[in-house]
């Protein structure tokens, strides 16, 4: 006999994995574009952090839309995706730099990503109902 709850959990896990991968790949692509722009233009260092936040937000928006495309609980799903995305992106970029350090900045990043995911998730699910 097939356990429906187990199948549903597997589907949910796959949805989070897919949304996280979409967000991470988009982040990597946008960072490459940004690095290319930086190489050929003079852009003050004060713009790097805000642009990185915009890149994260865009990536999370797309990932959250993928996750909530046909569902409910958008706020919770988006919040969870934001936390997962923040942790996975931290691990990936730390591995790339071979430098792991934890600071209040990482906590702020988790909060930012969770907030973006939650807001986009709530909006996307409610727009689809209307």
N, C-alpha and C positions, 0 to 999 in steps of 0.2 A: 504494500500500500504506500502511496506517495504522501509524504508529509507536506501539506500545503504551507505551513508556517516556515519550514526550512527552505522551500522553494522561493517563498516571498522574501525571506531574509537574504538569500543568494542574489535575487534580482535587485534588491535594494543595495547590497554591497557592490554589485557590478555597476549600478547607476552612479554611485559615489566614485568608484574607480574611474569610470569613463569621464565624469565631470572634472575630476581632479587632473586627469591626463590632458584633457582639452585645455584646462586653465594653465597647466605647467608648460605645455608646448607653445601656447599662445604667448605666455610670458617670455619664454626663451626667444621666440621669433621677434617680439617687440623690443626686447633688450638688444638683440643683434642689430635691428634697424636703428635704434637709438645710438648704439656704439658707432655705427657707420656714420650717422649724422655728426656725432661728436668728433670723429676723425677729420671731417672736412669743414667743420665750422668752429668758430670760437664761441663756446657757450660757457658762461660762468658756472663755477661749481655750485653756486647757490640754487641752480635749477635742477641739479641731478636728483636730489631727494624728492622734490615734488613730482618730477617726471616719473621716477620709479613708483611712486604711490599711484599715479594715474595708470601706469602700466599694470600694476597689481589690480587696481579697480576694474579696468577694462577686462582683464583676464577672468576675474571673479564674476563679473556680470555675465560674460559668455558662458562660463562653467555653470553658474547658477541657473541660467536659462535652459541649458542642456539638462540639468538635473530635475528641474520643475516643469518640464514641457508638458507633461500630462499627469499632474498629480495635485496633491494637497499638502498642507503643512509646510508651505514655502518658507515661512520665517524660520522654523526649526531646521529644515533641510539646508537652507542657505547659511545659517549660522554654523552648522556642523561642517559644511563644505568649506567655509571660510577658515575655520580652525585647522581642518585637515590640510588645506592648501598652504596655509602659513607654515605649518610644521614641515610638510614635504618640501616646499620651496626653500626653507631654511636649511634643511638637510642637503638638498641638491647643491645649493650655492656654496655651502660650507665645504662640501666634498670637492667642488670645483676649485675652491681657493685653498683647500687643505688647511682650513683655519676654522676651528669651532670655538666660539666664545658666546657666552650668554650674558645679556644685559637687559636693562629695563626696556631697551629698544625692541627686543624680540617680543616682550609682553605687549608693548604698544602695537606692534605689527599684528600679533594674534587678535588683539581687540579691534584694530582697523579692519582686518579681513573678515572677522566674525560679523562686524557691523554692516559692512558692504554686502556680504552674503545674505544676512538676515533681511535687510531692507529690500534688496533685489528679489529675493525669494518671496517675500510677502507681497510685493507689488505685482510680480509676474503671475502668481497664482490668482490674485484677486482680479487682475485685468482679464484673465482667461474666463473667469466666472461671469463677467459682465458683458 
